[in-house]
Amino acid sequence: MAEKTVIYSAILTKWLEEYVARMNGGRSIEYESITDDKHHHYQVIRTGWRKDVFEYNVVFHFQIKPTGKVWLLVNNTDSLVTDDLIERGIPASDIVIGFLPEFMRPYSGFAVA
């Protein structure tokens, strides 16, 4: 299980860093990846000023649970991030769409928990 966590952590970290690099670029809104390898949480946040309003949003939030499953807790984009994670080596059977109600997860094509 620990080996899987290390591998999945590296995949998530790299994917999030690449996403941030694509999104940043001279805008007043900044994207930042946050990784917590101790508690296995991985996020992208968006902060900055749009006119006179300060914005702070969680764009993505993943957690690797002790079971070795990657839980997608937040996806505030239209990106099919799960497709990218599968291409990088995380099988659909190890991805849980955590923001879906439990009764809907069996229909998602991903792990239920």
C-alpha positions in Angstrom: 0.0 0.0 0.0 2.8 2.4 0.9 4.4 1.9 -2.5 1.1 2.7 -4.3 0.7 5.9 -2.2 4.2 7.1 -3.2 3.5 6.4 -6.9 0.1 8.1 -6.8 1.5 11.0 -4.8 4.1 11.6 -7.5 1.5 11.4 -10.3 -0.8 13.8 -8.6 1.9 16.3 -7.7 3.3 16.3 -11.2 -0.2 16.7 -12.8 -1.1 19.6 -10.5 2.2 21.4 -11.1 1.7 21.0 -14.9 -1.9 22.3 -14.6 -0.7 25.4 -12.6 2.1 26.1 -15.2 -0.5 26.0 -18.0 -2.9 28.3 -16.1 -0.4 30.9 -14.8 0.8 33.5 -17.2 0.6 37.3 -16.6 -2.9 37.3 -15.2 -4.0 39.0 -12.0 -5.4 35.6 -10.9 -2.7 33.1 -9.8 -2.9 29.4 -9.5 -0.9 27.5 -6.9 -0.5 23.8 -6.1 -0.5 22.7 -2.5 0.9 19.3 -1.6 0.8 17.7 1.8 2.6 14.4 1.6 2.2 13.7 5.3 -1.6 13.7 5.2 -1.8 12.9 1.5 -3.8 16.0 0.3 -3.2 17.6 -3.0 -4.8 20.8 -4.2 -4.8 23.7 -6.7 -6.1 27.0 -5.4 -6.9 30.1 -7.4 -6.4 33.5 -5.8 -6.2 37.1 -6.9 -8.2 40.2 -7.7 -10.9 40.5 -10.3 -11.6 44.2 -10.5 -12.2 45.2 -6.8 -13.2 41.7 -5.6 -10.7 39.3 -4.1 -11.2 35.7 -5.2 -10.1 32.5 -3.5 -11.2 29.2 -4.9 -10.2 25.6 -4.6 -9.9 24.3 -8.2 -8.9 20.7 -7.4 -8.6 18.7 -4.2 -7.5 15.1 -4.0 -6.8 12.9 -1.1 -5.0 9.5 -1.1 -6.7 7.5 1.6 -5.0 4.8 3.7 -6.6 2.2 1.4 -4.5 3.5 -1.5 -7.5 5.0 -3.3 -7.3 8.4 -4.8 -10.4 10.4 -3.8 -11.3 13.3 -6.1 -13.0 15.6 -3.6 -13.3 18.8 -5.7 -13.1 19.5 -9.4 -14.3 23.1 -10.2 -13.4 22.8 -13.8 -14.7 21.2 -17.0 -11.5 19.1 -17.1 -11.8 15.4 -17.2 -8.9 15.0 -14.8 -9.7 11.3 -14.2 -8.8 10.6 -17.9 -5.4 12.2 -17.4 -4.8 10.3 -14.1 -5.7 7.0 -15.8 -3.2 7.8 -18.7 -0.5 8.4 -16.1 -1.0 5.1 -14.3 -3.7 5.4 -11.7 -6.4 2.8 -12.6 -10.1 3.7 -12.5 -10.5 1.0 -9.8 -8.3 3.2 -7.5 -10.1 6.5 -8.2 -13.2 7.5 -6.2 -15.3 10.4 -7.2 -15.8 11.6 -3.7 -18.1 14.5 -4.4 -20.7 12.1 -5.8 -23.3 10.8 -3.4 -22.4 7.2 -2.3 -25.5 5.7 -4.1 -24.3 7.2 -7.4 -20.7 6.0 -7.3 -21.4 2.5 -8.7 -22.6 4.2 -12.0 -19.5 6.4 -12.3 -17.2 3.8 -13.8 -14.8 4.4 -11.0 -14.2 2.9 -7.5 -17.1 3.2 -5.0 -14.8 3.7 -2.0 
